[in-house]
Amino acid sequence: MTVDLLRMGEPMLEFNQLPPQPDGSRHYLEGHGGDTSNAAVAAARHGAAVGMIAAVGQDMPGDSFMALWAKEGIDTSTVSRSGRYATGVYFVTHDDSGHRFLHHRANSAAAMAGPEDVPVEAIGRARILYLSGISQGISTAACDAAFVAIDAAKARGAKVAYDTNYRPRLWPAARAAAVMRAAMESVDYAFPGLEDAAALTGLTDADAILDYYLRCGPAAVVLKMGESGAYLATRDRRVRIPAHPVQAVDATGAGDTFCGAFLARTLAGDSLEEAARYACVAAALKCTGHGAVAPIPSPARVRAAMGR
C-alpha cells in the first residue's frame, strides 16, 4: 500500500463513561483512543492513504487496534507487536467542567519503543509525517524516536505536521515547551491548542500565539480554540474559522479529528482555508457521539453539514 500520511504515536484502548443508568450504576463504552491513532482514522475516513507507526502489545487491546486499523484501511506494516510490554489503556469521565482522563500507560509498548525502532525508509516514502506532544511525552525513548523520525522526514523531502497536545501528567511544562519548540523548527504544519499554548508559552492572546509558533518555523499554524473554532495563519495571511454549532455530548478526540480531516483535505488539494473549514465541521460532528473514534463523521455527513 502506498501511504501518503504516516501517523506516529501511542494507541490506547478507551473506556468512556456513559450517562448514569436509572439505577445509578455507571457503564463504560469500550473504544479506541490515542491522539495519533484517532487522527489516522479521521484522515482515512476522509480519503487519505494512511499508515501507523506504533507499538502495541500481544494482548487484547493490541488485537483490537489491529482490527480497527484493518477495518479503516490503515496500513500497519510499520506497527510492531510486543510480547513483553502491554498496550496502554485509559478511562474518560464526564462532569460539568468537561471530560477528564485517567491513563494507564507506564511501560506500555509505545512508551518502550525507541530510536532504533523508527522505520526511516517508510517515512521517506510518505508525503507527510504526523506526530504530537504525546508522541514525545510518554518516555525519553519515545521522545528521541520522534526526533529521529522528524529528521528522516525532512532529509527525504516529506513534510511534518505536529499537534502540541500537551499533557501535564506526562511532563512538566518547561521541559515540554523546550522539546516542542525544538520539534517546531522542523515542522510544516503546526496545530497548537489554545490551552496548550497558555501552559507552554504563557501567552493567551490568539495573535501572539500565532506569532510565536510562526517564528519557530512552520509554514502554517492552525490554533485550535474549541468552541471558538480555529485560527489559521501563514506568514502572509490570517483567517478565523468559526466553529460549527452542534449539541455536544463528548469532545474526546475532537482535536484529533480536526487534524486528521485537515491533512486529508490538504493532501486532496484543498487550500489551507478550505481544509480548515472542513476540519472544523468534522471536529464538531465528532462531538455529537461518545468516544474518540466511533463518532468521527463520514465525508458525506460533513459535506451535508456544510450545505454542499
Helices and strands as residue ranges (DSSP letters): E 5-8, E 12-17, E 28-33, H 35-45, E 50-57, H 60-71, E 79-82, E 88-95, E 98-104, H 109-112, G 115-117, H 120-125, E 128-132, H 133-137, H 140-155, E 159-163, H 173-184, E 189-191, H 194-201, H 206-216, E 220-224, G 226-228, E 230-234, E 238-241, H 254-267, H 272-286, H 299-305
